[in-house]
Amino acid sequence: MKIIRTIQEMKAYIKSLQNERKQIGFVATMGYFHEGHLTLMESAKRENDAVIASVFVNPLQFGPNEDFDTYPRDEERDIQLARETGVDALFMPSAEEIYPQRPSITLSITERTDVLCGKSRPGHFDGVLTVLTKLFHIIEPNKVYFGMKDAQQTAVVDALIQDLNFPVELRGIETVREVDGLAKSSRNVYLSEKEREEAVWLYRALEKGRVLVADGETSPVTIINEVKQTITDNTNGKIDYVELYRYPDLKAVSKLNGQVVLAVAVHFNKARLIDNIIFDETGKKLTSFTNR
């Protein structure tokens, strides 16, 4: 596995892959790999000739009071796990390499961000889109892989690819969970033992909402209230939001019809956890997403 730290070296490597007519799969990450990241890499490995993963904690997507400085990092471990998973090249640039000076141009997204996490994190997705645009231009992937745990991010990437006509196929991969249902996340390490026990109720609450739909419920208000009550009754976490929107355009619905995302965000003492499930009006789950 190649470890590449400069844009110049990465572009030269990409050129060599293209000369060999190899299809490139790309997984963009902020590192501190867990099984969710590795599942994306494994999916990319199955569907492409070469897999590139990036590790870059992007400062543009962190707000002033967010955890940029304390975001978990373990470069040595990430390299080992990527190698074991069969990644062909790991792109690990410094902030100075990606942003050698203050950006003169940044992207701003006007749709799909005034709900869910975007509502309380102004500028976050602008930072995500800015760095992804740079990475897409550097790596020129054929397919890109994102976890559906962050369904809003996947929807935003879908908009980026469509609006800017990137010749890229988006593959949204089902959320990877612990045995008890908790969505795997780098931030789970911040949970106390008691909080870890309570955190399973995020997914259980979402499932209760989905089962309501399967049983014939069509009112978003009723579904949302059931999820909120379940979380409140079983955790000490502070609910940031419980929301239900059409997917992937993230528009409000007055009555369930078509594909929707039911999503939660809950603050524990040192961690803010998010989770979601996507399903149709019959309650049938969507396990993957693609823009093709």
Secondary structure as UniProt FT lines:
FT   STRAND          2..4
FT   HELIX           7..19
FT   TURN            20..21
FT   STRAND          24..29
FT   HELIX           35..47
FT   STRAND          50..55
FT   HELIX           59..61
FT   TURN            64..65
FT   TURN            68..70
FT   HELIX           75..85
FT   STRAND          89..91
FT   HELIX           95..98
FT   HELIX           116..120
FT   TURN            122..123
FT   HELIX           124..139
FT   STRAND          143..147
FT   HELIX           148..150
FT   HELIX           151..163
FT   TURN            164..165
FT   STRAND          169..173
FT   TURN            179..180
FT   HELIX           186..190
FT   HELIX           193..214
FT   TURN            215..216
FT   HELIX           220..234
FT   STRAND          238..246
FT   TURN            247..249
FT   STRAND          260..267
FT   STRAND          272..279
FT   TURN            281..282
FT   STRAND          288..290
//
